């Protein structure tokens, strides 16, 4: 158990005061005061089973928007996952402490309760594993978990007692943050209502995009199910330089077949989460559609499902319009 000495307490308190002046560009919590408890239409009802208590979710929510978890207290989880942009980052790469740029684009957090692996390369097996990694990552928050827990035991003692009946710990920190992220659900889209029989929920152009998505486009091969992702890893050619793909999933598994493979992201809320891909290199949905229209970027490990698509300009516009319905 980490107990702050009087000297350590003064240092932590002084650091907290200094941080007030350093806090910049941290998004506000604009979510409803009470997060909806019901599962959005179109998502699996079992998402409501075994949920953490409201007190734990509320603690995770406070921590998500608080820069206390970064070394210089200038970066919060919300700095890279902004609710105004679908809990993604409108920048291709996020900016961590000291102005350092992250390696990859921060994707949306919507529906991570449905996730099977986490991060673009799948290095985290659970959401609890994932939420702790940015804290210690030097390009992001650059704070040891030991120091994070020490701060929380000074500044969040009442919050952890109320939520867990115990002191802060790395495990409880992970539980709180993960519990909050699991409440970030996105469904009840025009497509969900169309599939339920409300034909007018989609315009003719959007319906045309849906037919292409589900037939000739083959988009459904990777973007499948209630969350529009197979949770698998694919090499689309993003990040290829001179025909050589990034290590990607290979860095985790050591399997040569995984070179260049990144996880399929959800399409839920995609109209709000530009830019796109793991490097944030495509600025608009129209650019994404054109990328797949050309069959991705050639490389020795390109996924076998990738091929140039016969698509008219009207079909391309319809597909982008359909994606925005999600």
N, C-alpha and C positions, 0 to 999 in steps of 0.2 A: 504494500500500500504506500502511495506517495503522499507524504504530508509536508506541506510547505513550511519552512522555518520562518521566523519573523523577518529575517533579511530577504528571504525569497519572496515572501508576501509583499514586501515593499517594492521589490523589483517588478513583480507581476503587476502591481497596482500602477506603478509609474509607466510601465509598458502599455497598460490599458489606456491611461490618459493620453499618452503620446499617440496612440493609434487613432484617437478621435480626430486628430488633425490630418492623419494619413489616409483616412477612408475616402476613397474616390471611386466613382463609377460603380457602386454596388447597387444593383437593382432593388427596388422596393418590393416588399411583399404586398402584392395587389390581389392576392387570392381571397376568396370569400372568408369571412371571419371563422365560419365553421365549414370545413371541407365536406362536400356531399358524401353521404355514406352509401348511397345506392350505386350499383354497378351500372355504368352507361349502357344503353341499348346497343346491342351488337357485340358486346364482349361477354365472355363466359361467366355465368353466374357464380361459379366456384371461386372466383377472385375474392368473393366476400367471406370465404371460409378461413378461419384461423387468423384473422387480422389482429394486429397489435392494438393495445388499448389507445383510446383517444389521447390520454396523457403522454404516452410514448410518442405518438405521432406529433403532438403539439411541441414536444421537446425537440424532435428532429427538425420540425419546421423552423423553430427559432435558430437552431444551429446552422441550418442551410443558408440563412440570410446573414449570419454573423461572421465577420472576418476574424474572429478569435482563433480560427483553426489554421490561419496562415502565419508564417514566421514574423512578418512585419505588420500584420493585421490590416492589410490593404486588399485582400482577396477573400471572397467567400465562395461557397459552392455556387451561389446564384450569379457570381460574376461571369461564369462560363456557361451556366444553364439558366438563362434569363427567361422568366415567365412571359415577358412581352414578346418573345420570339419562340414560343412553343417549347420552352425549357431547353433551347439550344443556344448557340452563339452566332450572332449575325456576322462575325468576323471569320475568315477562313481558318485562322488559328487563334486560340485564346492567348491572353497575356497574363502570366503569373507574377509572382513576387519579383521585384527588381526589374520589371519590364521584360522578363524572359518569355519567349514564344514557345507554346506547346508544340509537340511533335505532330499532333493530329487535330482535326476539327472536333469540337465538342458536339455530339449529336443530341437529339431530343431525349428527354427522360420519360416521355409519355409511354405508358404501358410496359414499363420495365418489370412490373409484377408478372408479366408473361414471359420474361426472359429465361433462357436456358443457360447461356453463358454471357459474359459481360466484357465490355471494351471491344474495340475494333478487331483485336487479334484474339479475343476470347481467353485472355490470360486469367481472368477472375471467374471462378466457378459459381459464386453466389453473389447476390447483391450486397450482402454484408462484407464480402471480401472487396468488392469494387469500391464502395464508398470511402474506404480508408486509404486507398492507393493515392488519390490526388493530394492527400494531406502531406505525405512524405515525399512525393515526387518533387525534385528540385526545381523543375520548370513550372510547377504549379503553385503549391502552397509552402513547400519546403520546410515543413515542421515535423519534428519527430513525434511519434505517438506518445512517448513518455512526457514530452513537454506539453502536448495538447491536453493530456489527462491532467497534468499539474494545473494548467490554467482553468480547466473545467471544474476542478475540485475547489477552486477559489471563487470563480465567478458564476458557476452554475450548480452550486451545491444544492440549493433548494429545488432546482428543476429536476435533477437526477433523483433526489429523495422522493419528490412527488410522483415521478414516473416509474421508478424502479424500486423505491424503498431502500436505496443503497447508494454508495459513492459512485462517482464517475469512474469508468474504466474504458479501455479500448473496445472491449466487447460490447459494452452498453452504448458507447458512442456509435458503433456500427449498427446496432439494433435500432437506435433512434433514427438515424439518417435513412436507413433502409426502409423503416416503417413509413416515414414520410414519403419517400419516393414511390413506394407501392400504392399510395393514394392518388398519384398523378395519373389518372386514367383518361383516355380519349376514345370516345365512341359516338353513338347517336348522330352519325353523319347522314347526309342525303342518300348515300349509297345504302346504308343500313335500312333506311326507310323504303328505298326502292326495292330492295330484296324482300322486304316484308309485304310488298304488294302495292305500295304507294307509287304508282307509275309516274306521276307528275313530280316526284321528288328530284328527278334528273331532267335536264333539258335535252333536246334531241342531240346537240353536240356532245354533251356529257355521256349520253347513252352510246353514241358512236365511239367515243373513247373507251368506254367500258367493253364494248364488243371487241375492239382491237386488243385491249389488255388481256382479255380472257381467251382470245383465239390466236390470230396470226402473229400478234406481238410476242406471245409466249411469256409475258411478264409474270404470269401466275406461277411459273416454274419456281421462282425464287421468292416472290411476294405473294404468299399464300396464307390462308387462315384468317382468323379474326383480327390478327395484328399485322397482316400483310407482310410477313417475313417467315422464311423457313428456319431462321436462327442458325443457318449454316454459313459456310465460308466459301467465297467465290473470287476468282481472279477475273476482273473485268478489264484490266489493263490500266486502271488509274494508278498513277505514280510510276509508270514505266519510263525509263530513261535509256535511250539508245537500245531499245529492245529488251532491257533487263528489268524485271519486276523487283519491287521491294521485297524484303524478307517476309514481312507480314506474319501470317500464322506459322510460317516455318520457324521463326524465332522462338516459338513456344513449343512446338511439337518435334522439331528436328526432321520432319518428314519433307523430303524434297518436293513432293506433290503439293504441299501447302504454300510454296513460295508465291507471293503476290495475292494470296487469298485473304480477304477481309470479310467480316460478318455482314450479312444482309440486314440493312436497317429497316425499321418499320416505316410504312408509308402514312401512318396515322398523323394527321396534322401537318402534312408535308408542305402545304401552302404557306405555313408560317415559319419554316425552319431552314430557309436558305442561309448560306450557300450549302452545296451538297457534296457528297462523297467524303471519304475519310480524310482527304486533304483540303476539303472546302474549295476545290478547284472549279466547280461549276456553279455559276452565280444564279441561274434561274432554272425553272422546270423545263423551259423550252430548250435550254442547253443540255439538260439531262436527256430529254427525248432525242435530241440530235445525236448525242453521244452513242446511245443504243441503236439509233437508226444506222449509224456507221459501223456497228458491230464491235464496239469497244476499241481498245488499243492493242494491236498485235504484239504478242510476246510468246516465248516458248511454253508458258504455262497458262495461256488464255483458256478460260472455262469453255468446255465443249458446247455449252448451250448458247454461247455468244456467236452471232453471225449478223451480217448486214441485213437490215429489214427493208422489204419493199413497202414504202409508206409515202403516201402523197402528203403535200403540205397541209391539206385539210385534215387528214388523219392525224398528223403530228399535232396540230392545234387542238383537235378533239381529245387526244390522249392527255395533253397537259391540262385541259379543262376538266377531264375526269379525275385526274390526280388531285386537283384542288377540292374535289367533293369529299375527300377522305378526312 
